[in-house]
Amino acid sequence: MREILKATQTTAILVTHDQREAFAVADEIGIMHEGHIEQWDTPYNLYHWPATRFVLTS
């Protein structure tokens, strides 16, 4: 899916509860908790610099 989206320069929103899937597919990820976005960032930044304790444990 990622290759098709990149090749066609298409923007898509993927909703998943699978961290591996999100990190494999996304250029940017939004982590939500109780209806609010805790952090919106690149997979690298989410992994290395989590903004909150919830993002750290997600």
mmCIF file of the N, C-alpha and C atoms, coordinates in Angstrom:
data_MODEL
# 
_entry.id   MODEL 
# 
loop_
_atom_site.group_PDB 
_atom_site.id 
_atom_site.type_symbol 
_atom_site.label_atom_id 
_atom_site.label_alt_id 
_atom_site.label_comp_id 
_atom_site.label_asym_id 
_atom_site.label_entity_id 
_atom_site.label_seq_id 
_atom_site.pdbx_PDB_ins_code 
_atom_site.Cartn_x 
_atom_site.Cartn_y 
_atom_site.Cartn_z 
_atom_site.occupancy 
_atom_site.B_iso_or_equiv 
_atom_site.pdbx_formal_charge 
_atom_site.auth_seq_id 
_atom_site.auth_comp_id 
_atom_site.auth_asym_id 
_atom_site.auth_atom_id 
_atom_site.pdbx_PDB_model_num 
ATOM 1   N N  . MET A 1 1  ? 0.824   -1.172 0.000  1.00 0.00 ? 1  MET A N  1 
ATOM 2   C CA . MET A 1 1  ? 0.000   0.000  0.000  1.00 0.00 ? 1  MET A CA 1 
ATOM 3   C C  . MET A 1 1  ? 0.880   1.252  0.000  1.00 0.00 ? 1  MET A C  1 
ATOM 4   N N  . ARG A 1 2  ? 1.924   1.262  0.816  1.00 0.00 ? 2  ARG A N  1 
ATOM 5   C CA . ARG A 1 2  ? 2.796   2.442  0.896  1.00 0.00 ? 2  ARG A CA 1 
ATOM 6   C C  . ARG A 1 2  ? 3.393   2.775  -0.472 1.00 0.00 ? 2  ARG A C  1 
ATOM 7   N N  . GLU A 1 3  ? 3.839   1.757  -1.201 1.00 0.00 ? 3  GLU A N  1 
ATOM 8   C CA . GLU A 1 3  ? 4.447   1.987  -2.515 1.00 0.00 ? 3  GLU A CA 1 
ATOM 9   C C  . GLU A 1 3  ? 3.452   2.613  -3.492 1.00 0.00 ? 3  GLU A C  1 
ATOM 10  N N  . ILE A 1 4  ? 2.220   2.153  -3.477 1.00 0.00 ? 4  ILE A N  1 
ATOM 11  C CA . ILE A 1 4  ? 1.190   2.703  -4.369 1.00 0.00 ? 4  ILE A CA 1 
ATOM 12  C C  . ILE A 1 4  ? 0.907   4.161  -4.017 1.00 0.00 ? 4  ILE A C  1 
ATOM 13  N N  . LEU A 1 5  ? 0.765   4.449  -2.732 1.00 0.00 ? 5  LEU A N  1 
ATOM 14  C CA . LEU A 1 5  ? 0.499   5.826  -2.302 1.00 0.00 ? 5  LEU A CA 1 
ATOM 15  C C  . LEU A 1 5  ? 1.643   6.749  -2.689 1.00 0.00 ? 5  LEU A C  1 
ATOM 16  N N  . LYS A 1 6  ? 2.874   6.314  -2.496 1.00 0.00 ? 6  LYS A N  1 
ATOM 17  C CA . LYS A 1 6  ? 4.044   7.117  -2.855 1.00 0.00 ? 6  LYS A CA 1 
ATOM 18  C C  . LYS A 1 6  ? 4.110   7.336  -4.365 1.00 0.00 ? 6  LYS A C  1 
ATOM 19  N N  . ALA A 1 7  ? 3.903   6.266  -5.142 1.00 0.00 ? 7  ALA A N  1 
ATOM 20  C CA . ALA A 1 7  ? 3.999   6.351  -6.598 1.00 0.00 ? 7  ALA A CA 1 
ATOM 21  C C  . ALA A 1 7  ? 2.950   7.281  -7.194 1.00 0.00 ? 7  ALA A C  1 
ATOM 22  N N  . THR A 1 8  ? 1.773   7.306  -6.589 1.00 0.00 ? 8  THR A N  1 
ATOM 23  C CA . THR A 1 8  ? 0.690   8.147  -7.106 1.00 0.00 ? 8  THR A CA 1 
ATOM 24  C C  . THR A 1 8  ? 0.595   9.488  -6.379 1.00 0.00 ? 8  THR A C  1 
ATOM 25  N N  . GLN A 1 9  ? 1.513   9.728  -5.461 1.00 0.00 ? 9  GLN A N  1 
ATOM 26  C CA . GLN A 1 9  ? 1.539   10.957 -4.656 1.00 0.00 ? 9  GLN A CA 1 
ATOM 27  C C  . GLN A 1 9  ? 0.167   11.240 -4.037 1.00 0.00 ? 9  GLN A C  1 
ATOM 28  N N  . THR A 1 10 ? -0.391  10.199 -3.447 1.00 0.00 ? 10 THR A N  1 
ATOM 29  C CA . THR A 1 10 ? -1.715  10.270 -2.845 1.00 0.00 ? 10 THR A CA 1 
ATOM 30  C C  . THR A 1 10 ? -1.599  10.354 -1.331 1.00 0.00 ? 10 THR A C  1 
ATOM 31  N N  . THR A 1 11 ? -2.401  11.216 -0.749 1.00 0.00 ? 11 THR A N  1 
ATOM 32  C CA . THR A 1 11 ? -2.482  11.311 0.705  1.00 0.00 ? 11 THR A CA 1 
ATOM 33  C C  . THR A 1 11 ? -3.596  10.393 1.188  1.00 0.00 ? 11 THR A C  1 
ATOM 34  N N  . ALA A 1 12 ? -3.348  9.661  2.257  1.00 0.00 ? 12 ALA A N  1 
ATOM 35  C CA . ALA A 1 12 ? -4.349  8.761  2.809  1.00 0.00 ? 12 ALA A CA 1 
ATOM 36  C C  . ALA A 1 12 ? -4.293  8.810  4.324  1.00 0.00 ? 12 ALA A C  1 
ATOM 37  N N  . ILE A 1 13 ? -5.417  8.515  4.920  1.00 0.00 ? 13 ILE A N  1 
ATOM 38  C CA . ILE A 1 13 ? -5.493  8.395  6.374  1.00 0.00 ? 13 ILE A CA 1 
ATOM 39  C C  . ILE A 1 13 ? -5.783  6.940  6.690  1.00 0.00 ? 13 ILE A C  1 
ATOM 40  N N  . LEU A 1 14 ? -4.924  6.348  7.511  1.00 0.00 ? 14 LEU A N  1 
ATOM 41  C CA . LEU A 1 14 ? -5.072  4.960  7.927  1.00 0.00 ? 14 LEU A CA 1 
ATOM 42  C C  . LEU A 1 14 ? -5.302  4.957  9.433  1.00 0.00 ? 14 LEU A C  1 
ATOM 43  N N  . VAL A 1 15 ? -6.382  4.351  9.851  1.00 0.00 ? 15 VAL A N  1 
ATOM 44  C CA . VAL A 1 15 ? -6.669  4.225  11.283 1.00 0.00 ? 15 VAL A CA 1 
ATOM 45  C C  . VAL A 1 15 ? -6.329  2.803  11.690 1.00 0.00 ? 15 VAL A C  1 
ATOM 46  N N  . THR A 1 16 ? -5.448  2.676  12.675 1.00 0.00 ? 16 THR A N  1 
ATOM 47  C CA . THR A 1 16 ? -5.025  1.355  13.126 1.00 0.00 ? 16 THR A CA 1 
ATOM 48  C C  . THR A 1 16 ? -4.697  1.388  14.610 1.00 0.00 ? 16 THR A C  1 
ATOM 49  N N  . HIS A 1 17 ? -4.784  0.238  15.224 1.00 0.00 ? 17 HIS A N  1 
ATOM 50  C CA . HIS A 1 17 ? -4.355  0.080  16.609 1.00 0.00 ? 17 HIS A CA 1 
ATOM 51  C C  . HIS A 1 17 ? -3.049  -0.709 16.666 1.00 0.00 ? 17 HIS A C  1 
ATOM 52  N N  . ASP A 1 18 ? -2.506  -0.998 15.489 1.00 0.00 ? 18 ASP A N  1 
ATOM 53  C CA . ASP A 1 18 ? -1.294  -1.800 15.369 1.00 0.00 ? 18 ASP A CA 1 
ATOM 54  C C  . ASP A 1 18 ? -0.089  -0.886 15.168 1.00 0.00 ? 18 ASP A C  1 
ATOM 55  N N  . GLN A 1 19 ? 0.745   -0.772 16.201 1.00 0.00 ? 19 GLN A N  1 
ATOM 56  C CA . GLN A 1 19 ? 1.898   0.119  16.160 1.00 0.00 ? 19 GLN A CA 1 
ATOM 57  C C  . GLN A 1 19 ? 2.852   -0.254 15.028 1.00 0.00 ? 19 GLN A C  1 
ATOM 58  N N  . ARG A 1 20 ? 3.087   -1.535 14.825 1.00 0.00 ? 20 ARG A N  1 
ATOM 59  C CA . ARG A 1 20 ? 4.000   -1.964 13.750 1.00 0.00 ? 20 ARG A CA 1 
ATOM 60  C C  . ARG A 1 20 ? 3.495   -1.522 12.383 1.00 0.00 ? 20 ARG A C  1 
ATOM 61  N N  . GLU A 1 21 ? 2.202   -1.673 12.162 1.00 0.00 ? 21 GLU A N  1 
ATOM 62  C CA . GLU A 1 21 ? 1.609   -1.264 10.887 1.00 0.00 ? 21 GLU A CA 1 
ATOM 63  C C  . GLU A 1 21 ? 1.763   0.241  10.690 1.00 0.00 ? 21 GLU A C  1 
ATOM 64  N N  . ALA A 1 22 ? 1.485   1.017  11.707 1.00 0.00 ? 22 ALA A N  1 
ATOM 65  C CA . ALA A 1 22 ? 1.599   2.472  11.612 1.00 0.00 ? 22 ALA A CA 1 
ATOM 66  C C  . ALA A 1 22 ? 3.031   2.887  11.305 1.00 0.00 ? 22 ALA A C  1 
ATOM 67  N N  . PHE A 1 23 ? 3.986   2.316  11.998 1.00 0.00 ? 23 PHE A N  1 
ATOM 68  C CA . PHE A 1 23 ? 5.387   2.673  11.790 1.00 0.00 ? 23 PHE A CA 1 
ATOM 69  C C  . PHE A 1 23 ? 5.890   2.230  10.416 1.00 0.00 ? 23 PHE A C  1 
ATOM 70  N N  . ALA A 1 24 ? 5.344   1.136  9.884  1.00 0.00 ? 24 ALA A N  1 
ATOM 71  C CA . ALA A 1 24 ? 5.774   0.634  8.580  1.00 0.00 ? 24 ALA A CA 1 
ATOM 72  C C  . ALA A 1 24 ? 5.214   1.435  7.419  1.00 0.00 ? 24 ALA A C  1 
ATOM 73  N N  . VAL A 1 25 ? 4.017   2.000  7.579  1.00 0.00 ? 25 VAL A N  1 
ATOM 74  C CA . VAL A 1 25 ? 3.320   2.639  6.464  1.00 0.00 ? 25 VAL A CA 1 
ATOM 75  C C  . VAL A 1 25 ? 3.410   4.165  6.482  1.00 0.00 ? 25 VAL A C  1 
ATOM 76  N N  . ALA A 1 26 ? 3.394   4.762  7.644  1.00 0.00 ? 26 ALA A N  1 
ATOM 77  C CA . ALA A 1 26 ? 3.164   6.205  7.745  1.00 0.00 ? 26 ALA A CA 1 
ATOM 78  C C  . ALA A 1 26 ? 4.421   7.063  7.659  1.00 0.00 ? 26 ALA A C  1 
ATOM 79  N N  . ASP A 1 27 ? 4.250   8.238  7.057  1.00 0.00 ? 27 ASP A N  1 
ATOM 80  C CA . ASP A 1 27 ? 5.271   9.289  7.114  1.00 0.00 ? 27 ASP A CA 1 
ATOM 81  C C  . ASP A 1 27 ? 5.104   10.087 8.407  1.00 0.00 ? 27 ASP A C  1 
ATOM 82  N N  . GLU A 1 28 ? 3.851   10.242 8.832  1.00 0.00 ? 28 GLU A N  1 
ATOM 83  C CA . GLU A 1 28 ? 3.514   10.929 10.080 1.00 0.00 ? 28 GLU A CA 1 
ATOM 84  C C  . GLU A 1 28 ? 2.451   10.111 10.794 1.00 0.00 ? 28 GLU A C  1 
ATOM 85  N N  . ILE A 1 29 ? 2.499   10.153 12.121 1.00 0.00 ? 29 ILE A N  1 
ATOM 86  C CA . ILE A 1 29 ? 1.563   9.387  12.946 1.00 0.00 ? 29 ILE A CA 1 
ATOM 87  C C  . ILE A 1 29 ? 0.976   10.297 14.007 1.00 0.00 ? 29 ILE A C  1 
ATOM 88  N N  . GLY A 1 30 ? -0.319  10.174 14.224 1.00 0.00 ? 30 GLY A N  1 
ATOM 89  C CA . GLY A 1 30 ? -0.981  10.873 15.321 1.00 0.00 ? 30 GLY A CA 1 
ATOM 90  C C  . GLY A 1 30 ? -1.371  9.860  16.383 1.00 0.00 ? 30 GLY A C  1 
ATOM 91  N N  . ILE A 1 31 ? -0.927  10.080 17.602 1.00 0.00 ? 31 ILE A N  1 
ATOM 92  C CA . ILE A 1 31 ? -1.274  9.210  18.727 1.00 0.00 ? 31 ILE A CA 1 
ATOM 93  C C  . ILE A 1 31 ? -2.415  9.879  19.486 1.00 0.00 ? 31 ILE A C  1 
ATOM 94  N N  . MET A 1 32 ? -3.539  9.165  19.569 1.00 0.00 ? 32 MET A N  1 
ATOM 95  C CA . MET A 1 32 ? -4.715  9.721  20.251 1.00 0.00 ? 32 MET A CA 1 
ATOM 96  C C  . MET A 1 32 ? -4.933  9.030  21.593 1.00 0.00 ? 32 MET A C  1 
ATOM 97  N N  . HIS A 1 33 ? -5.434  9.809  22.540 1.00 0.00 ? 33 HIS A N  1 
ATOM 98  C CA . HIS A 1 33 ? -5.754  9.298  23.874 1.00 0.00 ? 33 HIS A CA 1 
ATOM 99  C C  . HIS A 1 33 ? -6.958  10.071 24.384 1.00 0.00 ? 33 HIS A C  1 
ATOM 100 N N  . GLU A 1 34 ? -8.017  9.338  24.698 1.00 0.00 ? 34 GLU A N  1 
ATOM 101 C CA . GLU A 1 34 ? -9.255  9.925  25.210 1.00 0.00 ? 34 GLU A CA 1 
ATOM 102 C C  . GLU A 1 34 ? -9.759  11.064 24.320 1.00 0.00 ? 34 GLU A C  1 
ATOM 103 N N  . GLY A 1 35 ? -9.697  10.850 22.998 1.00 0.00 ? 35 GLY A N  1 
ATOM 104 C CA . GLY A 1 35 ? -10.254 11.810 22.053 1.00 0.00 ? 35 GLY A CA 1 
ATOM 105 C C  . GLY A 1 35 ? -9.375  12.998 21.723 1.00 0.00 ? 35 GLY A C  1 
ATOM 106 N N  . HIS A 1 36 ? -8.160  13.032 22.236 1.00 0.00 ? 36 HIS A N  1 
ATOM 107 C CA . HIS A 1 36 ? -7.240  14.141 21.974 1.00 0.00 ? 36 HIS A CA 1 
ATOM 108 C C  . HIS A 1 36 ? -5.934  13.612 21.388 1.00 0.00 ? 36 HIS A C  1 
ATOM 109 N N  . ILE A 1 37 ? -5.325  14.391 20.508 1.00 0.00 ? 37 ILE A N  1 
ATOM 110 C CA . ILE A 1 37 ? -4.046  14.007 19.941 1.00 0.00 ? 37 ILE A CA 1 
ATOM 111 C C  . ILE A 1 37 ? -2.949  14.309 20.955 1.00 0.00 ? 37 ILE A C  1 
ATOM 112 N N  . GLU A 1 38 ? -2.251  13.275 21.370 1.00 0.00 ? 38 GLU A N  1 
ATOM 113 C CA . GLU A 1 38 ? -1.140  13.419 22.319 1.00 0.00 ? 38 GLU A CA 1 
ATOM 114 C C  . GLU A 1 38 ? 0.120   13.900 21.596 1.00 0.00 ? 38 GLU A C  1 
ATOM 115 N N  . GLN A 1 39 ? 0.349   13.363 20.389 1.00 0.00 ? 39 GLN A N  1 
ATOM 116 C CA . GLN A 1 39 ? 1.524   13.767 19.622 1.00 0.00 ? 39 GLN A CA 1 
ATOM 117 C C  . GLN A 1 39 ? 1.279   13.428 18.158 1.00 0.00 ? 39 GLN A C  1 
ATOM 118 N N  . TRP A 1 40 ? 1.655   14.361 17.278 1.00 0.00 ? 40 TRP A N  1 
ATOM 119 C CA . TRP A 1 40 ? 1.597   14.155 15.835 1.00 0.00 ? 40 TRP A CA 1 
ATOM 120 C C  . TRP A 1 40 ? 3.006   14.369 15.330 1.00 0.00 ? 40 TRP A C  1 
ATOM 121 N N  . ASP A 1 41 ? 3.636   13.307 14.803 1.00 0.00 ? 41 ASP A N  1 
ATOM 122 C CA . ASP A 1 41 ? 5.053   13.419 14.470 1.00 0.00 ? 41 ASP A CA 1 
ATOM 123 C C  . ASP A 1 41 ? 5.463   12.287 13.532 1.00 0.00 ? 41 ASP A C  1 
ATOM 124 N N  . THR A 1 42 ? 6.732   12.271 13.181 1.00 0.00 ? 42 THR A N  1 
ATOM 125 C CA . THR A 1 42 ? 7.272   11.177 12.378 1.00 0.00 ? 42 THR A CA 1 
ATOM 126 C C  . THR A 1 42 ? 7.440   9.944  13.264 1.00 0.00 ? 42 THR A C  1 
ATOM 127 N N  . PRO A 1 43 ? 7.461   8.765  12.653 1.00 0.00 ? 43 PRO A N  1 
ATOM 128 C CA . PRO A 1 43 ? 7.711   7.566  13.465 1.00 0.00 ? 43 PRO A CA 1 
ATOM 129 C C  . PRO A 1 43 ? 9.014   7.666  14.262 1.00 0.00 ? 43 PRO A C  1 
ATOM 130 N N  . TYR A 1 44 ? 10.057  8.200  13.644 1.00 0.00 ? 44 TYR A N  1 
ATOM 131 C CA . TYR A 1 44 ? 11.346  8.344  14.327 1.00 0.00 ? 44 TYR A CA 1 
ATOM 132 C C  . TYR A 1 44 ? 11.213  9.208  15.584 1.00 0.00 ? 44 TYR A C  1 
ATOM 133 N N  . ASN A 1 45 ? 10.585  10.361 15.448 1.00 0.00 ? 45 ASN A N  1 
ATOM 134 C CA . ASN A 1 45 ? 10.435  11.264 16.594 1.00 0.00 ? 45 ASN A CA 1 
ATOM 135 C C  . ASN A 1 45 ? 9.529   10.676 17.673 1.00 0.00 ? 45 ASN A C  1 
ATOM 136 N N  . LEU A 1 46 ? 8.476   9.980  17.277 1.00 0.00 ? 46 LEU A N  1 
ATOM 137 C CA . LEU A 1 46 ? 7.608   9.343  18.265 1.00 0.00 ? 46 LEU A CA 1 
ATOM 138 C C  . LEU A 1 46 ? 8.382   8.311  19.078 1.00 0.00 ? 46 LEU A C  1 
ATOM 139 N N  . TYR A 1 47 ? 9.234   7.571  18.403 1.00 0.00 ? 47 TYR A N  1 
ATOM 140 C CA . TYR A 1 47 ? 10.005  6.524  19.083 1.00 0.00 ? 47 TYR A CA 1 
ATOM 141 C C  . TYR A 1 47 ? 11.094  7.115  19.977 1.00 0.00 ? 47 TYR A C  1 
ATOM 142 N N  . HIS A 1 48 ? 11.810  8.110  19.470 1.00 0.00 ? 48 HIS A N  1 
ATOM 143 C CA . HIS A 1 48 ? 12.953  8.649  20.197 1.00 0.00 ? 48 HIS A CA 1 
ATOM 144 C C  . HIS A 1 48 ? 12.609  9.801  21.148 1.00 0.00 ? 48 HIS A C  1 
ATOM 145 N N  . TRP A 1 49 ? 11.549  10.546 20.860 1.00 0.00 ? 49 TRP A N  1 
ATOM 146 C CA . TRP A 1 49 ? 11.176  11.692 21.698 1.00 0.00 ? 49 TRP A CA 1 
ATOM 147 C C  . TRP A 1 49 ? 9.676   11.730 21.950 1.00 0.00 ? 49 TRP A C  1 
ATOM 148 N N  . PRO A 1 50 ? 9.143   10.754 22.690 1.00 0.00 ? 50 PRO A N  1 
ATOM 149 C CA . PRO A 1 50 ? 7.710   10.784 22.999 1.00 0.00 ? 50 PRO A CA 1 
ATOM 150 C C  . PRO A 1 50 ? 7.367   12.014 23.837 1.00 0.00 ? 50 PRO A C  1 
ATOM 151 N N  . ALA A 1 51 ? 6.276   12.678 23.472 1.00 0.00 ? 51 ALA A N  1 
ATOM 152 C CA . ALA A 1 51 ? 5.902   13.932 24.133 1.00 0.00 ? 51 ALA A CA 1 
ATOM 153 C C  . ALA A 1 51 ? 5.274   13.714 25.509 1.00 0.00 ? 51 ALA A C  1 
ATOM 154 N N  . THR A 1 52 ? 4.615   12.576 25.697 1.00 0.00 ? 52 THR A N  1 
ATOM 155 C CA . THR A 1 52 ? 3.945   12.304 26.974 1.00 0.00 ? 52 THR A CA 1 
ATOM 156 C C  . THR A 1 52 ? 4.211   10.866 27.395 1.00 0.00 ? 52 THR A C  1 
ATOM 157 N N  . ARG A 1 53 ? 3.873   10.562 28.623 1.00 0.00 ? 53 ARG A N  1 
ATOM 158 C CA . ARG A 1 53 ? 4.027   9.201  29.142 1.00 0.00 ? 53 ARG A CA 1 
ATOM 159 C C  . ARG A 1 53 ? 3.140   8.233  28.356 1.00 0.00 ? 53 ARG A C  1 
ATOM 160 N N  . PHE A 1 54 ? 1.949   8.681  27.946 1.00 0.00 ? 54 PHE A N  1 
ATOM 161 C CA . PHE A 1 54 ? 1.052   7.819  27.177 1.00 0.00 ? 54 PHE A CA 1 
ATOM 162 C C  . PHE A 1 54 ? 1.689   7.432  25.842 1.00 0.00 ? 54 PHE A C  1 
ATOM 163 N N  . VAL A 1 55 ? 2.307   8.379  25.145 1.00 0.00 ? 55 VAL A N  1 
ATOM 164 C CA . VAL A 1 55 ? 2.960   8.086  23.878 1.00 0.00 ? 55 VAL A CA 1 
ATOM 165 C C  . VAL A 1 55 ? 4.116   7.105  24.106 1.00 0.00 ? 55 VAL A C  1 
ATOM 166 N N  . LEU A 1 56 ? 4.830   7.265  25.179 1.00 0.00 ? 56 LEU A N  1 
ATOM 167 C CA . LEU A 1 56 ? 5.931   6.373  25.525 1.00 0.00 ? 56 LEU A CA 1 
ATOM 168 C C  . LEU A 1 56 ? 5.481   4.930  25.657 1.00 0.00 ? 56 LEU A C  1 
ATOM 169 N N  . THR A 1 57 ? 4.320   4.711  26.242 1.00 0.00 ? 57 THR A N  1 
ATOM 170 C CA . THR A 1 57 ? 3.836   3.357  26.500 1.00 0.00 ? 57 THR A CA 1 
ATOM 171 C C  . THR A 1 57 ? 2.921   2.823  25.404 1.00 0.00 ? 57 THR A C  1 
ATOM 172 N N  . SER A 1 58 ? 2.651   3.629  24.378 1.00 0.00 ? 58 SER A N  1 
ATOM 173 C CA . SER A 1 58 ? 1.744   3.179  23.303 1.00 0.00 ? 58 SER A CA 1 
ATOM 174 C C  . SER A 1 58 ? 2.413   2.205  22.387 1.00 0.00 ? 58 SER A C  1 
# 
